[in-house]
Amino acid sequence: MQVHTLRFVVAVLLTLIVMLFFYTNREKDYYSKSAEPAIKQILTEISGWEKQTFLHHLAPETKQTLTDKELDKLMDYYRSFGRFHSIVELSFSRTMSAFSLVGEKRINYSGEATFDSGLASLNITLIERDGYFLVYNFALAKVAK
């Protein structure tokens, strides 16, 4: 009896894993056509590092978590990167996609992009609302040479 139960549990888990893989693969393909170009556009627009432009692209719940002082500090830090030039590498997060099955849909990408100051590590989480992508989370870090 226990062996049959164990086999059943393993079969169910394997089925769920395969289903998640196919689901996240479909999500990756879908968002490569819409979210990836949006990321390039967002980076191009915000890389002037003006506060109002940056705020325009943030999700409302993200805006609520930032004080003016914190935002000014972030803008000062990000200005050192200069203008955005291109994305070198962009990787879709299957984990974030799988967790988005419960709750609001969030799309996460990480990778590397070139700015005036050189190569930077990028992590961006987007939320799609009314056909537009808003930035839920954003981080840049300089890549050591």
DSSP file with accessible surface (Angstrom, degrees, kcal/mol):
  #  RESIDUE AA STRUCTURE BP1 BP2  ACC     N-H-->O    O-->H-N    N-H-->O    O-->H-N    TCO  KAPPA ALPHA  PHI   PSI    X-CA   Y-CA   Z-CA
    1    1 A M     >        0   0  181      0, 0.0     4,-1.9     0, 0.0     5,-0.2   0.000 360.0 360.0 360.0 -43.3    0.0    0.0    0.0
    2    2 A Q  H  >  +     0   0  169      1,-0.2     4,-2.5     2,-0.2     5,-0.2   0.877 360.0  53.3 -67.6 -35.5    2.8    2.5    0.9
    3    3 A V  H  > S+     0   0   84      2,-0.2     4,-2.6     1,-0.2    -1,-0.2   0.920 109.1  49.1 -66.3 -41.3    4.7    1.8   -2.4
    4    4 A H  H  > S+     0   0  130      2,-0.2     4,-2.2     1,-0.2    -1,-0.2   0.909 111.8  49.1 -65.1 -40.0    1.6    2.5   -4.4
    5    5 A T  H  X S+     0   0   75     -4,-1.9     4,-2.6     2,-0.2    -2,-0.2   0.924 111.4  49.3 -64.8 -43.8    0.9    5.8   -2.5
    6    6 A L  H  X S+     0   0  114     -4,-2.5     4,-2.7     1,-0.2     5,-0.2   0.917 111.0  49.6 -62.5 -43.9    4.6    6.8   -3.0
    7    7 A R  H  X S+     0   0  164     -4,-2.6     4,-2.5     1,-0.2    -1,-0.2   0.903 111.2  49.8 -61.9 -42.1    4.4    6.1   -6.8
    8    8 A F  H  X S+     0   0  141     -4,-2.2     4,-2.5     2,-0.2    -2,-0.2   0.935 111.4  47.9 -62.7 -46.1    1.2    8.0   -7.1
    9    9 A V  H  X S+     0   0   68     -4,-2.6     4,-2.7     2,-0.2    -2,-0.2   0.931 113.2  48.3 -61.4 -45.0    2.7   11.1   -5.2
   10   10 A V  H  X S+     0   0   70     -4,-2.7     4,-2.8     1,-0.2     5,-0.2   0.923 111.4  50.4 -62.4 -42.6    5.8   10.9   -7.4
   11   11 A A  H  X S+     0   0   49     -4,-2.5     4,-2.3    -5,-0.2    -2,-0.2   0.916 111.6  47.8 -62.6 -42.3    3.7   10.7  -10.6
   12   12 A V  H  X S+     0   0   57     -4,-2.5     4,-2.5     2,-0.2    -2,-0.2   0.935 112.9  48.4 -64.8 -44.7    1.6   13.7   -9.5
   13   13 A L  H  X S+     0   0   97     -4,-2.7     4,-2.4     1,-0.2    -2,-0.2   0.919 112.0  48.6 -62.7 -43.9    4.7   15.7   -8.7
   14   14 A L  H  X S+     0   0  102     -4,-2.8     4,-2.5     2,-0.2    -1,-0.2   0.906 110.8  51.3 -63.1 -40.1    6.4   14.9  -12.0
   15   15 A T  H  X S+     0   0   79     -4,-2.3     4,-2.6    -5,-0.2    -2,-0.2   0.924 110.6  48.7 -62.3 -44.0    3.2   15.8  -13.8
   16   16 A L  H  X S+     0   0   90     -4,-2.5     4,-2.7     2,-0.2    -2,-0.2   0.907 111.0  50.3 -62.7 -42.2    3.0   19.2  -12.0
   17   17 A I  H  X S+     0   0  107     -4,-2.4     4,-2.3     2,-0.2    -2,-0.2   0.929 111.9  47.0 -63.2 -44.6    6.7   19.9  -12.8
   18   18 A V  H  X S+     0   0   75     -4,-2.5     4,-2.4     2,-0.2     5,-0.2   0.924 112.4  50.3 -63.9 -42.4    6.2   19.1  -16.5
   19   19 A M  H  X S+     0   0  116     -4,-2.6     4,-2.6     1,-0.2    -2,-0.2   0.914 110.6  49.4 -62.9 -42.2    3.1   21.2  -16.6
   20   20 A L  H  X S+     0   0   68     -4,-2.7     4,-2.9     2,-0.2     5,-0.3   0.889 109.1  53.3 -63.6 -39.3    4.9   24.1  -15.0
   21   21 A F  H  X S+     0   0  101     -4,-2.3     4,-2.1     2,-0.2    -2,-0.2   0.949 112.2  43.3 -61.0 -48.6    7.7   23.8  -17.4
   22   22 A F  H  X S+     0   0  130     -4,-2.4     4,-2.2     2,-0.2    -2,-0.2   0.905 114.6  51.0 -65.8 -38.4    5.4   24.0  -20.4
   23   23 A Y  H  X S+     0   0   47     -4,-2.6     4,-2.3    -5,-0.2    -2,-0.2   0.951 113.0  44.0 -62.3 -49.8    3.4   26.8  -18.9
   24   24 A T  H  X S+     0   0    6     -4,-2.9     4,-2.5     1,-0.2    -1,-0.2   0.839 111.2  54.9 -68.1 -30.5    6.5   28.9  -18.1
   25   25 A N  H  X S+     0   0   51     -4,-2.1     4,-2.2    -5,-0.3    -1,-0.2   0.916 109.1  47.7 -66.5 -41.4    7.9   28.1  -21.6
   26   26 A R  H  X S+     0   0  153     -4,-2.2     4,-2.5     2,-0.2    -2,-0.2   0.910 112.3  49.9 -64.2 -42.0    4.7   29.5  -23.2
   27   27 A E  H  X S+     0   0   22     -4,-2.3     4,-2.8     2,-0.2     5,-0.3   0.914 108.9  52.4 -61.7 -43.9    4.9   32.6  -20.9
   28   28 A K  H  X S+     0   0   84     -4,-2.5     4,-1.6     1,-0.2    -2,-0.2   0.929 111.7  45.6 -59.3 -46.4    8.6   33.1  -21.9
   29   29 A D  H  X S+     0   0   80     -4,-2.2     4,-0.7     2,-0.2    -1,-0.2   0.918 113.9  49.5 -63.3 -43.9    7.7   33.0  -25.6
   30   30 A Y  H >X S+     0   0  124     -4,-2.5     3,-0.9     1,-0.2     4,-0.5   0.942 114.4  42.9 -61.9 -49.1    4.7   35.3  -25.2
   31   31 A Y  H 3X>S+     0   0   13     -4,-2.8     5,-1.7     1,-0.2     4,-1.4   0.715  98.8  71.9 -77.0 -17.4    6.6   37.9  -23.2
   32   32 A S  H 3<5S+     0   0   42     -4,-1.6    -1,-0.2    -5,-0.3    -2,-0.2   0.831 102.1  46.9 -64.3 -25.7    9.6   37.8  -25.5
   33   33 A K  H <<5S+     0   0  161     -3,-0.9    -1,-0.2    -4,-0.7    -2,-0.2   0.682 130.7  15.8 -87.5 -20.5    7.4   39.6  -28.1
   34   34 A S  H  X5S+     0   0   37     -4,-0.5     4,-1.4    -3,-0.3    -2,-0.2   0.741 125.2  43.6-120.7 -47.6    6.0   42.2  -25.8
   35   35 A A  H  X5S+     0   0    0     -4,-1.4     4,-2.5     2,-0.2    -3,-0.2   0.893 108.7  56.1 -74.1 -39.6    7.9   42.6  -22.5
   36   36 A E  H  ><S+     0   0   51     -5,-1.7     4,-1.9     1,-0.2    -1,-0.2   0.942 110.4  44.1 -63.1 -45.7   11.4   42.6  -23.9
   37   37 A P  H  > S+     0   0   68      0, 0.0     4,-2.2     0, 0.0    -1,-0.2   0.892 112.5  54.7 -62.9 -34.5   10.8   45.5  -26.3
   38   38 A A  H  X S+     0   0   16     -4,-1.4     4,-3.1     2,-0.2    -2,-0.2   0.894 104.4  53.7 -64.2 -38.4    9.0   47.3  -23.5
   39   39 A I  H  X S+     0   0    0     -4,-2.5     4,-2.9     2,-0.2     5,-0.2   0.932 108.7  49.1 -62.0 -44.1   12.1   46.9  -21.3
   40   40 A K  H  X S+     0   0  109     -4,-1.9     4,-2.3     1,-0.2    -2,-0.2   0.929 113.4  46.7 -60.8 -43.1   14.3   48.5  -23.9
   41   41 A Q  H  X S+     0   0  114     -4,-2.2     4,-2.5     2,-0.2    -2,-0.2   0.929 112.8  48.9 -65.7 -44.2   11.8   51.4  -24.3
   42   42 A I  H  X S+     0   0    6     -4,-3.1     4,-2.9     1,-0.2     5,-0.3   0.942 112.2  48.3 -60.8 -46.8   11.5   51.9  -20.5
   43   43 A L  H  X S+     0   0    0     -4,-2.9     4,-1.5     1,-0.2    41,-0.4   0.899 111.0  51.1 -62.3 -40.0   15.3   51.8  -20.1
   44   44 A T  H  < S+     0   0   71     -4,-2.3    -1,-0.2    -5,-0.2    -2,-0.2   0.933 115.0  43.0 -61.9 -44.4   15.7   54.3  -23.0
   45   45 A E  H >< S+     0   0   78     -4,-2.5     3,-0.7     1,-0.2    -2,-0.2   0.883 118.2  41.6 -72.1 -39.7   13.2   56.7  -21.4
   46   46 A I  H >< S+     0   0    2     -4,-2.9     3,-2.8     1,-0.2     4,-0.2   0.669  89.5  87.9 -84.5 -13.6   14.3   56.5  -17.8
   47   47 A S  T 3< S+     0   0    3     -4,-1.5    -1,-0.2     1,-0.3    -2,-0.1   0.473  73.6  71.5 -73.6   4.6   18.0   56.6  -18.4
   48   48 A G  T <  S-     0   0   27     -3,-0.7    -1,-0.3     2,-0.1    -2,-0.1   0.588 101.5-139.8 -79.9 -13.7   17.9   60.4  -18.4
   49   49 A W    <   +     0   0    4     -3,-2.8     2,-0.4     1,-0.2    -2,-0.1   0.839  43.6 156.4  56.8  41.7   17.4   59.7  -14.7
   50   50 A E     >  -     0   0  113     -4,-0.2     4,-2.3     1,-0.1    -1,-0.2  -0.822  45.3-132.0 -93.0 136.4   14.8   62.4  -14.2
   51   51 A K  H  > S+     0   0   51     -2,-0.4     4,-2.8     1,-0.2     5,-0.2   0.893 102.2  49.2 -57.9 -46.3   12.5   61.8  -11.3
   52   52 A Q  H  > S+     0   0  139      1,-0.2     4,-1.9     2,-0.2    -1,-0.2   0.893 111.8  48.7 -65.9 -38.4    9.2   62.5  -13.1
   53   53 A T  H  > S+     0   0   55      2,-0.2     4,-1.0     1,-0.2    -1,-0.2   0.920 112.8  48.5 -66.0 -42.2   10.0   60.2  -16.0
   54   54 A F  H >X S+     0   0    9     -4,-2.3     3,-0.9     1,-0.2     4,-0.6   0.939 111.2  49.7 -62.5 -46.3   11.1   57.4  -13.6
   55   55 A L  H >< S+     0   0   33     -4,-2.8     3,-1.0     1,-0.2    -1,-0.2   0.849 101.5  63.9 -62.5 -34.1    7.9   57.8  -11.6
   56   56 A H  H 3< S+     0   0  131     -4,-1.9    -1,-0.2     1,-0.3    -2,-0.2   0.834 106.2  44.4 -58.9 -31.6    5.8   57.7  -14.8
   57   57 A H  H << S+     0   0   17     -4,-1.0    78,-3.5    -3,-0.9    -1,-0.3   0.522  94.1  99.7 -93.2  -6.8    7.0   54.1  -15.4
   58   58 A L  B << S-a  135   0A   8     -3,-1.0    78,-0.2    -4,-0.6    -3,-0.0  -0.571  77.3-114.0 -84.5 144.8    6.6   52.8  -11.8
   59   59 A A    >>  -     0   0    0     76,-2.7     4,-2.3    -2,-0.2     3,-0.8  -0.427  31.0-114.3 -67.2 147.3    3.6   50.8  -10.6
   60   60 A P  H 3> S+     0   0   62      0, 0.0     4,-1.9     0, 0.0    -1,-0.1   0.883 116.5  53.6 -54.0 -41.0    1.4   52.7   -8.1
   61   61 A E  H 3> S+     0   0   50      1,-0.2     4,-0.6     2,-0.2    75,-0.1   0.816 108.7  50.0 -67.8 -25.7    2.3   50.2   -5.3
   62   62 A T  H X> S+     0   0   18     -3,-0.8     3,-1.0     2,-0.2     4,-0.6   0.906 107.3  53.6 -75.5 -41.8    6.0   50.8   -5.9
   63   63 A K  H >< S+     0   0   87     -4,-2.3     3,-1.0     1,-0.3    -2,-0.2   0.873 103.5  58.4 -57.6 -38.2    5.5   54.5   -5.8
   64   64 A Q  H 3< S+     0   0  164     -4,-1.9    -1,-0.3     1,-0.2    -2,-0.2   0.747 102.1  53.9 -66.1 -23.6    3.9   54.2   -2.4
   65   65 A T  H << S+     0   0  101     -3,-1.0     2,-0.4    -4,-0.6    -1,-0.2   0.627  96.8  79.0 -86.8 -13.1    6.9   52.5   -0.9
   66   66 A L    <<  -     0   0   45     -3,-1.0     2,-0.2    -4,-0.6     3,-0.0  -0.827  64.8-152.1-101.5 133.0    9.4   55.2   -1.9
   67   67 A T     >  -     0   0   76     -2,-0.4     4,-2.5     1,-0.1     5,-0.2  -0.539  32.6-109.7 -87.8 164.1    9.9   58.5   -0.1
   68   68 A D  H  > S+     0   0  110      1,-0.2     4,-2.6     2,-0.2     5,-0.2   0.896 120.5  52.6 -59.9 -38.4   11.1   61.6   -2.0
   69   69 A K  H  > S+     0   0  174      2,-0.2     4,-2.1     1,-0.2    -1,-0.2   0.917 110.1  47.0 -65.9 -43.2   14.4   61.3   -0.2
   70   70 A E  H  > S+     0   0   93      2,-0.2     4,-2.4     1,-0.2    -2,-0.2   0.911 112.5  50.2 -64.3 -41.5   14.9   57.7   -1.2
   71   71 A L  H  X S+     0   0    3     -4,-2.5     4,-2.7     2,-0.2    -2,-0.2   0.914 109.6  50.5 -64.3 -42.5   13.9   58.4   -4.8
   72   72 A D  H  X S+     0   0   71     -4,-2.6     4,-2.3     2,-0.2    -1,-0.2   0.909 110.7  49.9 -60.6 -41.5   16.4   61.3   -5.0
   73   73 A K  H  X S+     0   0  160     -4,-2.1     4,-2.1     2,-0.2    -2,-0.2   0.910 111.4  48.6 -64.1 -42.7   19.1   59.1   -3.6
   74   74 A L  H  X S+     0   0   55     -4,-2.4     4,-3.2     2,-0.2     5,-0.2   0.922 110.6  50.6 -61.9 -45.3   18.3   56.4   -6.2
   75   75 A M  H  X S+     0   0    1     -4,-2.7     4,-2.2     1,-0.2    -2,-0.2   0.914 109.5  51.0 -61.7 -41.0   18.3   58.9   -9.0
   76   76 A D  H  X S+     0   0  106     -4,-2.3     4,-0.7     2,-0.2    -1,-0.2   0.919 113.4  45.4 -61.5 -42.9   21.7   60.2   -7.9
   77   77 A Y  H >< S+     0   0  107     -4,-2.1     3,-1.0     1,-0.2     4,-0.3   0.946 114.2  47.2 -65.6 -47.7   23.0   56.6   -7.9
   78   78 A Y  H >X S+     0   0   12     -4,-3.2     3,-1.8     1,-0.2     4,-0.6   0.797  98.7  69.6 -69.1 -26.0   21.5   55.7  -11.3
   79   79 A R  H >< S+     0   0  100     -4,-2.2     3,-1.1     1,-0.3    -1,-0.2   0.834  87.7  67.2 -59.8 -28.2   22.8   58.9  -12.9
   80   80 A S  T << S+     0   0   56     -3,-1.0    -1,-0.3    -4,-0.7    -2,-0.2   0.710  93.2  59.8 -67.3 -16.2   26.3   57.5  -12.6
   81   81 A F  T <4 S-     0   0    1     -3,-1.8    36,-2.1    -4,-0.3    35,-0.3   0.755  94.8-158.8 -78.8 -27.0   25.3   54.9  -15.1
   82   82 A G    <<  -     0   0   15     -3,-1.1    -1,-0.2    -4,-0.6     2,-0.1  -0.347  42.5 -11.9  78.3-161.6   24.6   57.4  -17.8
   83   83 A R  S    S-     0   0  118      1,-0.1    33,-1.4    32,-0.1     2,-0.2  -0.419  71.8-110.1 -76.3 148.6   22.3   56.8  -20.8
   84   84 A F  E     +B  115   0A  23    -41,-0.4    31,-0.2    31,-0.2    -1,-0.1  -0.528  35.9 172.2 -75.0 138.5   21.2   53.3  -21.8
   85   85 A H  E     -     0   0A 109     29,-3.1     2,-0.3     1,-0.4    30,-0.2   0.752  54.0 -29.3-112.5 -54.5   22.7   51.9  -25.0
   86   86 A S  E     -B  114   0A  53     28,-1.2    28,-3.2   -42,-0.0     2,-0.5  -0.992  51.4-105.7-162.2 162.1   21.7   48.3  -25.4
   87   87 A I  E     -B  113   0A  32     -2,-0.3    26,-0.3    26,-0.2     3,-0.1  -0.851  24.7-175.4 -95.5 128.5   20.7   45.0  -23.7
   88   88 A V  E    S-     0   0A  83     24,-2.5     2,-0.3    -2,-0.5    25,-0.2   0.870  71.9  -0.4 -87.2 -44.6   23.5   42.4  -23.9
   89   89 A E  E     -B  112   0A 102     23,-2.0    23,-1.6     2,-0.0     2,-0.4  -0.996  59.5-173.7-149.6 141.2   21.6   39.6  -22.3
   90   90 A L  E     -B  111   0A  33     -2,-0.3     2,-0.5    21,-0.2    21,-0.2  -0.975   6.4-167.9-141.9 123.4   18.1   39.2  -20.9
   91   91 A S  E     -B  110   0A  48     19,-3.6    19,-2.0    -2,-0.4     2,-0.3  -0.956  17.1-134.8-118.6 128.9   16.8   36.1  -19.1
   92   92 A F  E     -B  109   0A  23     -2,-0.5     2,-0.9    17,-0.2    17,-0.2  -0.562  21.4-126.7 -77.5 137.3   13.2   35.4  -18.3
   93   93 A S     >  -     0   0   30     15,-2.6     4,-1.7    -2,-0.3    15,-0.3  -0.763  23.1-176.5 -90.7 107.4   12.5   34.1  -14.7
   94   94 A R  H  > S+     0   0   75     -2,-0.9     4,-2.6     2,-0.2     5,-0.2   0.842  84.5  58.9 -67.1 -33.1   10.5   30.9  -14.9
   95   95 A T  H  > S+     0   0   93      2,-0.2     4,-2.5     1,-0.2     5,-0.2   0.943 106.3  45.6 -63.2 -47.6   10.3   30.9  -11.1
   96   96 A M  H  > S+     0   0   51      1,-0.2     4,-1.5     2,-0.2    10,-0.3   0.907 112.6  52.5 -62.8 -39.0    8.6   34.3  -11.0
   97   97 A S  H  < S+     0   0    2     -4,-1.7    -2,-0.2     1,-0.2    -1,-0.2   0.920 110.0  47.6 -62.1 -43.2    6.2   33.2  -13.7
   98   98 A A  H >< S+     0   0   27     -4,-2.6     3,-1.5     1,-0.2     4,-0.2   0.915 111.5  50.0 -65.8 -41.1    5.3   30.0  -11.8
   99   99 A F  H >< S+     0   0  153     -4,-2.5     3,-1.4     1,-0.3    -1,-0.2   0.764  98.8  68.8 -69.2 -22.3    4.7   32.0   -8.6
  100  100 A S  T 3< S+     0   0   12     -4,-1.5    -1,-0.3     1,-0.3    -2,-0.2   0.523  75.6  82.9 -75.3  -4.1    2.5   34.4  -10.5
  101  101 A L  T <  S+     0   0   95     -3,-1.5     2,-0.6    -4,-0.2    -1,-0.3   0.812  94.1  50.9 -63.9 -27.6    0.0   31.6  -10.9
  102  102 A V  S <  S-     0   0  128     -3,-1.4    -1,-0.2    -4,-0.2     2,-0.1  -0.952 121.2  -8.9-111.4 117.5   -1.2   32.7   -7.5
  103  103 A G  S    S-     0   0   65     -2,-0.6     2,-0.1     2,-0.0     3,-0.1  -0.463 112.9  -8.3  94.5-166.8   -1.8   36.4   -7.2
  104  104 A E  S    S-     0   0   78     -2,-0.1     2,-0.3     1,-0.1    -2,-0.1  -0.365  77.5-103.4 -71.2 144.2   -1.0   39.2   -9.6
  105  105 A K        -     0   0   48     23,-0.1    23,-0.4    -4,-0.1     2,-0.4  -0.490  42.4-179.7 -69.9 124.2    1.0   38.4  -12.7
  106  106 A R        -     0   0   72     -2,-0.3     2,-0.5   -10,-0.3    21,-0.2  -0.990  13.6-156.5-126.3 138.9    4.6   39.6  -12.4
  107  107 A I  E     - C   0 126A   3     19,-2.7    19,-3.4    -2,-0.4     2,-0.4  -0.966  12.2-167.0-117.3 125.9    7.2   39.2  -15.1
  108  108 A N  E     + C   0 125A  17     -2,-0.5   -15,-2.6   -15,-0.3     2,-0.4  -0.940   8.7 177.6-120.0 136.5   10.9   39.3  -14.1
  109  109 A Y  E     -BC  92 124A   0     15,-2.7    15,-2.8    -2,-0.4     2,-0.3  -0.978   2.6-176.2-129.8 145.6   13.9   39.6  -16.3
  110  110 A S  E     +BC  91 123A  47    -19,-2.0   -19,-3.6    -2,-0.4     2,-0.3  -0.942  28.3 101.4-133.9 158.9   17.6   39.7  -15.3
  111  111 A G  E     -BC  90 122A  10     11,-2.3    11,-3.3    -2,-0.3     2,-0.4  -0.983  61.5 -59.3 165.7-153.2   20.6   40.2  -17.4
  112  112 A E  E     -BC  89 121A  59    -23,-1.6   -24,-2.5    -2,-0.3   -23,-2.0  -0.964  37.2-178.7-131.5 144.9   23.2   42.8  -18.5
  113  113 A A  E     -BC  87 120A   0      7,-2.4     7,-2.8    -2,-0.4     2,-0.4  -0.958  24.6-121.1-138.2 155.0   22.9   46.1  -20.4
  114  114 A T  E     +BC  86 119A  38    -28,-3.2   -29,-3.1    -2,-0.3   -28,-1.2  -0.839  31.9 170.9-102.0 137.9   25.4   48.7  -21.6
  115  115 A F  E >   -BC  84 118A   6      3,-2.5     3,-1.9    -2,-0.4   -31,-0.2  -0.748  54.2 -84.8-127.6 177.0   25.2   52.3  -20.4
  116  116 A D  T 3  S+     0   0   95    -33,-1.4   -34,-0.2   -35,-0.3     3,-0.1   0.872 130.6  50.9 -52.9 -37.3   27.6   55.2  -20.8
  117  117 A S  T 3  S-     0   0   49    -36,-2.1     2,-0.3     1,-0.3    -1,-0.3   0.523 120.6-105.6 -81.7  -6.4   29.6   54.0  -17.8
  118  118 A G  E <   +C  115   0A  23     -3,-1.9    -3,-2.5   -37,-0.3    -1,-0.3  -0.845  69.2   2.3 121.5-155.1   29.9   50.5  -19.2
  119  119 A L  E     -C  114   0A  60     -2,-0.3    24,-2.1    -5,-0.2     2,-0.4  -0.471  60.4-174.2 -77.3 138.2   28.3   47.1  -18.5
  120  120 A A  E     -CD 113 142A   0     -7,-2.8    -7,-2.4    22,-0.2     2,-0.4  -0.982  25.9-123.6-134.3 144.7   25.6   46.9  -15.8
  121  121 A S  E     -CD 112 141A  58     20,-3.6    20,-1.9    -2,-0.4     2,-0.4  -0.725  34.4-159.9 -83.3 134.9   23.7   44.0  -14.2
  122  122 A L  E     +CD 111 140A   1    -11,-3.3   -11,-2.3    -2,-0.4     2,-0.4  -0.940  20.6 175.9-124.2 138.5   20.0   44.5  -14.6
  123  123 A N  E     +CD 110 139A  62     16,-2.2    16,-2.2    -2,-0.4     2,-0.4  -0.962  13.7 170.5-138.7 123.2   17.0   43.1  -12.7
  124  124 A I  E     -CD 109 138A   0    -15,-2.8   -15,-2.7    -2,-0.4     2,-0.5  -0.999  17.8-164.1-139.0 132.8   13.5   44.3  -13.6
  125  125 A T  E     -CD 108 137A   4     12,-2.8    11,-3.1    -2,-0.4    12,-1.7  -0.981  17.0-166.0-115.6 129.2   10.1   43.1  -12.6
  126  126 A L  E     -CD 107 135A   0    -19,-3.4   -19,-2.7    -2,-0.5     2,-0.4  -0.814  14.3-156.4-115.7 154.2    7.1   44.3  -14.6
  127  127 A I  E     - D   0 134A   0      7,-2.5     7,-3.0    -2,-0.3     2,-0.6  -0.994  19.0-137.4-124.7 132.8    3.4   44.3  -14.1
  128  128 A E  E     + D   0 133A  66    -23,-0.4     2,-0.4    -2,-0.4     5,-0.2  -0.826  30.5 167.8 -94.6 123.2    1.1   44.4  -17.1
  129  129 A R  E >   - D   0 132A  65      3,-3.2     3,-2.1    -2,-0.6    -2,-0.1  -0.990  65.2 -14.5-137.8 127.7   -1.9   46.8  -16.7
  130  130 A D  T 3  S-     0   0  157     -2,-0.4     3,-0.1     1,-0.3    -1,-0.1   0.847 128.2 -51.9  52.0  38.6   -4.2   48.0  -19.4
  131  131 A G  T 3  S+     0   0   59      1,-0.2     2,-0.3     0, 0.0    -1,-0.3   0.513 120.8 100.4  81.8   2.4   -1.8   46.9  -22.2
  132  132 A Y  E <   - D   0 129A 175     -3,-2.1    -3,-3.2    -5,-0.0     2,-0.5  -0.893  68.5-127.3-119.2 153.8    1.2   48.7  -20.7
  133  133 A F  E     - D   0 128A  23     -2,-0.3     2,-0.4    -5,-0.2    -5,-0.2  -0.865  23.3-167.4-101.4 129.8    4.1   47.4  -18.6
  134  134 A L  E     - D   0 127A  38     -7,-3.0    -7,-2.5    -2,-0.5     2,-0.6  -0.896  27.2-111.1-113.5 147.9    4.8   49.2  -15.3
  135  135 A V  E     +aD  58 126A   4    -78,-3.5   -76,-2.7    -2,-0.4    -9,-0.2  -0.655  34.9 171.3 -82.9 120.0    8.0   48.7  -13.3
  136  136 A Y  E    S+     0   0A  73    -11,-3.1     2,-0.3    -2,-0.6   -10,-0.2   0.789  74.3   6.6 -92.8 -37.4    7.3   46.9  -10.0
  137  137 A N  E     + D   0 125A  88    -12,-1.7   -12,-2.8     2,-0.0    -1,-0.4  -0.992  67.4 179.8-147.8 143.8   10.9   46.4   -9.1
  138  138 A F  E     + D   0 124A  20     -2,-0.3     2,-0.3   -14,-0.2   -14,-0.2  -0.991   4.2 168.7-150.1 135.1   14.1   47.7  -10.6
  139  139 A A  E     - D   0 123A  45    -16,-2.2   -16,-2.2    -2,-0.3     2,-0.4  -0.982   7.6-175.2-150.4 137.8   17.8   47.4   -9.8
  140  140 A L  E     + D   0 122A   9     -2,-0.3     2,-0.3   -18,-0.2   -18,-0.2  -0.972   6.2 177.9-126.3 145.0   21.1   48.2  -11.6
  141  141 A A  E     - D   0 121A  43    -20,-1.9   -20,-3.6    -2,-0.4     2,-0.1  -0.993  33.2-109.6-145.8 140.8   24.6   47.4  -10.5
  142  142 A K  E     - D   0 120A 109     -2,-0.3     2,-0.5   -22,-0.2   -22,-0.2  -0.464  32.0-125.9 -70.0 139.5   27.9   48.0  -12.1
  143  143 A V        -     0   0   45    -24,-2.1   -24,-0.2    -2,-0.1     2,-0.1  -0.775  25.4-119.8 -88.2 126.8   29.7   44.9  -13.4
  144  144 A A              0   0   97     -2,-0.5    -1,-0.0     1,-0.1   -24,-0.0  -0.404 360.0 360.0 -66.6 140.6   33.2   44.6  -12.1
  145  145 A K              0   0  230     -2,-0.1    -1,-0.1   -26,-0.0     0, 0.0  -0.425 360.0 360.0 -91.0 360.0   35.8   44.5  -14.8
